[in-house]
Amino acid sequence: MEFALILGVIAVIFISQTFKIVPQQNAWVVERLGKYDRTLTPGLKFVVPFIEKVAYKHSLKEVPLDVPSQVCITRDNTQLQVDGIIYFQVTDPMRASYGSSNYLIAITQLAQTLLRSVIGKMELDKTFEERDTINASVVSALDEAAANWGVKVLRYEIKDLTPPAEILRSMQAQITAEREKRALIAASEGRKQEQINIATGEREAYIARSEGQRQAEINNAQGQAAAITAVADATAGAITKIAEAIRSPGGEQAVQLKVAEKAVDAYAQLAQKNNTMIVPGNMSEVSALIATAMTLLKSKPPGGS
């Protein structure tokens, strides 16, 4: 009974040592008699007990690895506290098992060394502006070295860049000054645009007023010209009618009578404006005046002004 129990225990151990189930996204390294033999891929695998053993188990997933914070010196001799994170993946389980005693420590130490070297070539202001350049430089150098460890470095990201407190205060003062400068420039640009808008408005208003005044003057001149033309036409028509009336029978006698009336009216006006009564010394002068007026009327062509 005891022998059967012992055999059962041995059988269980044998089976557990013989059959291995490798999970997905994992790789197990098998050694035979202490020497690398093969790599087990996911699934049910067979291992010879006591002769073969699973020496290393690796995850093939992407792994984030925190890089401890460290002090770096920039090109302008400024201390900078830097920490980051590495993302890597095991691509060759055999190299990852035998290429380095501990590839995690190797990657971390190499990342810190490379970061100090890259930042040491830059000035402080550039380190804040060129994070992508720093990350790319570290990844490129890390990936080249990690190839011997069976590891692929996918990317490196800087988490924090912390300068000393004095530098932070001076940077904050500089940022405040730059913001104030931009605010003053924006305000001056606003005032400038305001003055331009006012001047443009005044110019356009002056042009509009001058155009209105010009149009008014043109309209006034056209009105006066039309009035003058109408008066001239009316005068010419009246003169023409007078000339036609004069040429008609009895016209000259009517004109003589009208001239005589005007002469009498003129003498009457002189008599009203003076204390002395003015009368013609010779009544024949009135006849001469009328004769002269009639001669002038006859000498003017009909319709003349």
Residue pairs with C-beta under 8 A, 6 or more apart in sequence:
13 49
14 49
17 47
17 49
17 50
18 46
18 47
18 48
18 49
19 44
19 45
19 46
19 47
20 28
20 40
20 44
20 45
20 46
20 47
20 54
21 43
21 44
21 45
22 28
22 40
22 41
22 42
22 43
22 45
23 42
24 42
25 42
25 59
25 60
25 61
26 42
26 57
26 58
26 59
26 60
27 39
27 40
27 41
27 57
27 58
27 60
27 90
27 93
28 39
28 40
28 45
28 54
28 56
28 57
28 58
28 93
29 36
29 39
29 40
29 54
29 55
29 56
29 57
29 58
29 93
29 94
29 97
30 36
30 37
30 38
30 39
30 40
30 47
30 52
30 53
30 54
30 55
31 37
31 52
31 53
31 55
32 48
32 51
32 52
33 51
33 52
36 55
36 94
36 97
36 98
37 52
39 93
39 94
40 47
40 54
47 53
47 54
55 97
56 93
56 96
56 97
58 90
58 93
58 96
58 97
59 90
60 89
60 90
60 91
60 93
61 89
62 87
62 88
62 89
62 154
63 87
63 88
63 89
63 90
64 85
64 86
64 87
65 85
65 86
65 87
65 88
65 104
65 107
65 108
66 83
66 85
67 83
67 84
67 85
67 86
67 108
67 111
67 112
67 115
67 156
68 83
68 108
68 112
69 81
69 82
69 83
69 160
70 81
70 82
70 83
70 112
70 115
70 116
71 79
71 80
71 81
71 82
72 79
72 80
72 81
72 82
72 115
72 116
72 119
72 120
73 79
73 80
73 116
73 119
73 120
74 80
74 119
74 120
74 122
74 123
74 124
74 127
75 120
75 121
75 122
75 123
76 123
76 124
78 124
78 163
78 164
78 167
79 163
79 164
80 119
80 124
80 127
80 161
80 162
80 163
81 160
81 161
81 162
81 163
82 115
82 119
82 158
82 160
82 161
82 162
83 158
83 159
83 160
84 111
84 115
84 138
84 156
84 157
84 158
84 159
85 156
85 157
85 159
86 107
86 108
86 111
86 142
86 153
86 155
86 156
87 153
87 154
87 155
87 156
87 157
88 107
88 146
88 151
88 152
88 153
88 154
89 151
89 152
89 154
90 96
90 150
90 151
90 152
91 150
91 151
91 152
92 150
92 151
93 150
94 150
95 148
95 149
95 150
95 151
96 103
96 149
96 150
96 151
97 150
99 148
99 149
99 150
100 106
100 148
100 149
103 146
103 149
103 150
103 151
106 146
106 149
107 142
107 146
107 149
107 151
107 153
110 141
110 142
110 145
110 146
111 138
111 142
111 156
114 137
114 138
114 141
114 142
115 134
115 138
118 134
118 137
118 138
119 127
119 134
122 130
122 134
124 163
124 167
127 134
127 161
128 161
131 158
131 161
134 158
135 155
135 156
135 157
135 158
138 156
139 153
139 154
139 155
139 156
142 153
142 156
143 152
143 153
146 152
146 153
163 171
232 305
235 305
236 303
236 305
239 302
239 303
239 304
239 305
240 302
240 303
243 302
243 303
244 302
245 251
245 254
246 252
246 254
246 255
246 297
247 302
252 294
255 293
255 294
255 297
256 290
256 294
259 289
259 290
259 293
259 294
260 286
260 290
263 286
263 289
263 290
267 278
267 279
267 280
270 278
271 277
271 278
280 286
